[in-house]
Amino acid sequence: MHHPHVESPDIAATVDQLLAEHRTGLLSMKEAIALLRQRTGTDRSDADLAGLITKKAAHLGVAVVIDAH
């Protein structure tokens, strides 16, 4: 049975990997979310993923650009 917010891949580990890859440059939030969806197939909301990315980026000292809508 599939549960809506239970992911088979580890989303947090994928965010860590993504941020590590972009540690020396800027990463746009839109790009980060698109890459996460591509790599994990997650169906979590953009806001949920943005929150996770922002929290981890702040902890790691990685600059993430919030895209204008």
Secondary structure, DSSP 8 states (H G I E B T S, - for coil): ---TT--SS-HHHHHHHHHHHTTTS-EEHHHHHHHHHHHH-----HHHHHHHHHHHHHHHT--EE----
